Amino acid sequence: MTLEVDGGIGTIRLDRPPMNALDVQMQDELRATALEASDHDGVAAVVVHGGPKVFAAGADVKQMATWTQADMVRRSVALQAAITAVARIPKPVVAAITGYALGGGCELALAADFRVCGDNARLGQPEIQLGIIPGAGGTQRLPRLIGPARAKDLIFTGRFVDAAEALAIGLVDQVVPPDDVLGAARDLAARFVGGPALALRAAKEAVDAGLEVDLATGLELERAQFCGLFATEDRAAGMASFLEHGPGRTKFAGR
């Protein structure tokens, strides 16, 4: 797994042919690479891509089949930590999905802020067909994204959805031809390059944290983030530029 940085966009590339199954090594590498992207000053936005044929077909069932309950108790923390590390990248994250995004692969896509998929994509949480449930965020992030009833349909049945249905239910944000997925994801990520990095970070934290609490607490989280940005150079530059030139012309420094 690698982090490639170009033009302010960091691309996390999954690389375990043929299906990018998320075995123990891949999980550990994913967490490390997400932390690298989080700390990299040259990365303004992140794209997660599995390659031209498949995003990720889930956890490595062959590896898990021999595990005991005690084994999974120990390993499940690291599994969730890998996906959570992507969700907590303090920058906009776009999942570029071709082919299958199933099980842990779907959960990885759910950890992104936006999802672009090819019209050949198939997404789902098929764990129920193995006698288990999603264990890396599927029961939590999926209902928050598409609503509890639709999430229960996918989780209870384990069925796959194609790109058209995924778009219709809000599971993905954009559908393009498979060959255009990475380019479309990069175009989306590029919108945030040169933006006010601290404000984008604050906006992401306010939205994500606010979804976990009641409205009053969420409003207080928002207020704190809002006030904190008045200590940044970008806020001063943005307001000065607006007053002199109008909106959309500020050159932000990310400080």
C-alpha positions in Angstrom: 0.0 0.0 0.0 1.3 3.4 -0.9 0.7 7.1 -0.5 1.4 9.0 -3.7 1.4 12.8 -3.5 0.8 14.9 -6.6 -0.6 18.4 -6.9 -1.7 18.5 -3.3 -3.7 15.3 -3.6 -2.6 12.2 -1.7 -3.7 8.9 -3.3 -3.8 5.9 -1.1 -3.5 2.9 -3.4 -4.6 -0.5 -2.2 -2.4 -3.2 -3.8 -3.2 -6.8 -3.0 -4.2 -8.5 -6.2 -6.5 -9.8 -7.4 -9.3 -8.5 -5.0 -7.5 -6.3 -2.5 -8.8 -8.5 0.4 -8.1 -6.7 3.6 -6.0 -9.2 5.5 -4.1 -8.4 8.7 -1.1 -6.9 6.9 -3.4 -4.7 4.7 -5.3 -3.5 7.7 -2.1 -2.4 9.4 -0.7 -0.8 6.3 -4.0 1.1 5.8 -3.9 2.6 9.2 -0.2 3.6 8.8 -0.8 5.1 5.4 -3.9 7.0 6.6 -1.9 8.5 9.5 0.9 9.4 7.0 -1.7 11.3 4.8 -3.1 13.0 7.9 0.4 14.3 8.9 1.7 15.2 5.4 1.8 19.0 5.0 1.7 18.6 1.2 -1.6 16.7 1.2 -4.7 18.9 1.1 -7.1 16.1 0.1 -7.0 12.3 -0.2 -8.2 9.8 -2.7 -8.5 6.1 -1.8 -8.3 3.8 -4.9 -8.1 0.1 -5.4 -7.0 0.1 -9.0 -8.9 -0.2 -12.3 -10.7 -3.4 -11.6 -11.6 -3.7 -8.0 -11.8 -1.4 -4.9 -11.7 -4.0 -2.2 -13.7 -7.2 -1.9 -13.7 -7.3 1.9 -11.7 -9.0 4.7 -9.7 -12.1 4.0 -12.2 -14.8 4.8 -9.7 -17.6 4.3 -7.6 -16.0 7.0 -10.5 -15.4 9.4 -12.0 -18.8 9.0 -9.4 -20.4 11.3 -9.7 -17.7 14.0 -11.4 -18.3 17.4 -13.6 -15.9 19.2 -10.6 -14.9 21.4 -8.5 -14.3 18.2 -11.2 -12.0 16.9 -11.5 -10.1 20.2 -7.8 -9.3 19.9 -7.9 -8.5 16.2 -11.2 -6.6 15.9 -9.8 -3.5 17.6 -7.0 -3.2 14.9 -9.6 -3.9 12.1 -11.8 -1.0 13.3 -8.8 1.2 13.9 -7.7 0.8 10.3 -11.0 2.0 8.9 -11.4 4.7 11.6 -7.9 6.1 10.7 -9.2 6.8 7.2 -12.4 8.4 8.6 -10.4 10.6 10.9 -8.0 12.0 8.2 -8.6 15.7 8.9 -8.9 16.5 5.2 -11.5 15.8 2.5 -11.3 12.1 1.5 -12.8 10.7 -1.7 -13.2 6.9 -2.3 -12.6 6.0 -6.0 -14.6 2.8 -6.5 -14.3 0.4 -9.4 -15.7 -3.1 -9.4 -16.4 -4.7 -6.0 -16.6 -2.8 -2.7 -17.9 -5.4 -0.4 -17.8 -6.1 3.4 -14.7 -4.4 4.7 -14.2 -2.7 1.3 -17.7 -1.1 1.5 -16.8 -0.1 5.1 -13.6 1.6 3.8 -15.7 3.5 1.3 -18.1 4.6 4.0 -15.2 6.1 5.9 -14.6 8.6 3.1 -16.4 11.9 2.8 -17.4 11.3 -0.8 -17.7 8.3 -3.0 -17.2 8.2 -6.8 -17.9 4.9 -8.5 -17.8 3.3 -11.9 -20.9 2.1 -13.5 -19.6 -1.4 -13.1 -19.4 -1.1 -9.3 -21.1 -3.5 -6.9 -21.4 -2.5 -3.2 -22.7 -4.4 -0.2 -22.3 -5.8 3.3 -22.6 -9.6 2.7 -21.3 -10.6 6.1 -24.7 -12.0 7.1 -24.2 -14.8 4.5 -21.2 -15.9 6.6 -23.1 -16.0 9.8 -21.6 -12.8 11.1 -22.3 -9.0 10.9 -20.2 -6.1 9.6 -17.4 -5.5 12.1 -15.5 -2.4 10.8 -18.3 0.2 10.9 -21.0 -1.1 8.5 -23.7 -1.2 11.1 -22.9 2.3 12.2 -21.7 4.4 9.3 -24.1 2.8 6.7 -27.4 3.8 8.5 -26.0 7.2 9.2 -25.4 7.7 5.5 -28.5 6.1 3.9 -30.9 5.7 6.8 -31.7 2.8 9.1 -34.3 1.0 7.0 -32.1 0.9 3.8 -29.1 -0.1 5.8 -31.0 -2.9 7.5 -32.1 -4.1 4.0 -28.5 -4.4 2.9 -27.1 -5.8 6.1 -29.9 -8.3 6.8 -30.0 -9.7 3.3 -26.3 -9.3 2.4 -27.3 -8.4 -1.1 -25.2 -6.3 -3.5 -26.4 -3.0 -5.1 -25.2 -1.8 -8.5 -24.0 1.7 -9.2 -27.5 3.0 -10.2 -29.1 1.9 -7.0 -26.1 3.0 -4.9 -26.6 6.5 -6.4 -30.3 6.5 -5.9 -30.1 5.6 -2.2 -27.2 8.0 -1.5 -24.5 5.3 -1.0 -22.4 7.0 -3.6 -22.3 10.5 -4.9 -21.3 10.2 -8.5 -21.3 7.5 -11.2 -18.9 7.6 -14.1 -17.5 5.1 -16.6 -14.9 2.8 -14.9 -12.0 4.3 -16.8 -12.9 7.7 -15.5 -13.3 6.9 -11.8 -9.8 7.9 -10.6 -9.8 11.1 -12.7 -13.3 12.1 -11.4 -12.2 11.4 -7.8 -9.1 13.5 -8.3 -11.1 16.3 -9.8 -13.4 16.3 -6.8 -10.4 16.2 -4.4 -8.7 19.0 -6.4 -11.5 21.4 -5.4 -10.0 21.5 -1.9 -6.4 22.0 -2.9 -5.4 25.6 -2.0 -8.4 26.0 0.3 -8.4 27.0 3.9 -7.0 23.8 5.4 -7.8 24.7 9.0 -11.4 25.7 8.1 -11.9 22.5 6.1 -10.6 20.5 9.1 -12.9 22.3 11.5 -15.9 21.8 9.2 -15.2 18.0 8.9 -14.8 17.7 12.7 -17.9 19.7 13.4 -20.1 17.6 11.0 -18.7 14.2 12.0 -18.7 14.9 15.8 -22.1 16.5 15.6 -23.7 13.4 14.1 -22.8 11.6 17.3 -24.4 14.0 19.8 -27.7 15.8 20.4 -28.4 19.1 18.6 -27.5 21.4 21.6 -24.1 19.7 22.0 -23.5 19.8 18.3 -24.2 23.5 18.1 -21.7 24.0 20.9 -19.1 22.0 19.0 -19.8 24.2 15.9 -19.5 27.4 17.9 -16.2 26.4 19.4 -14.8 25.5 15.9 -16.2 28.7 14.4 -14.6 30.9 17.1 -11.3 29.1 16.9 -10.9 29.9 13.2 -10.7 33.6 14.1 -7.2 32.9 15.3 -6.0 31.8 11.8 -4.2 33.7 9.1 -6.6 32.2 6.5 -9.6 33.9 8.3 -7.9 37.2 8.2 -6.9 36.8 4.6 -10.3 35.6 3.5 -12.2 38.4 5.1 -9.8 41.1 3.8 -9.9 39.6 0.3 -13.7 39.5 0.4 -14.0 43.1 1.4 -11.5 44.2 -1.3 -12.2 41.9 -4.2 -15.4 40.0 -3.4 -15.8 36.2 -2.8 -13.7 33.4 -4.2 -10.4 35.2 -4.8 -8.5 34.5 -1.6 -5.1 32.8 -1.7 -5.1 30.7 1.5 -1.9 29.8 3.3 -3.3 26.9 5.3 -2.4 28.6 8.5 
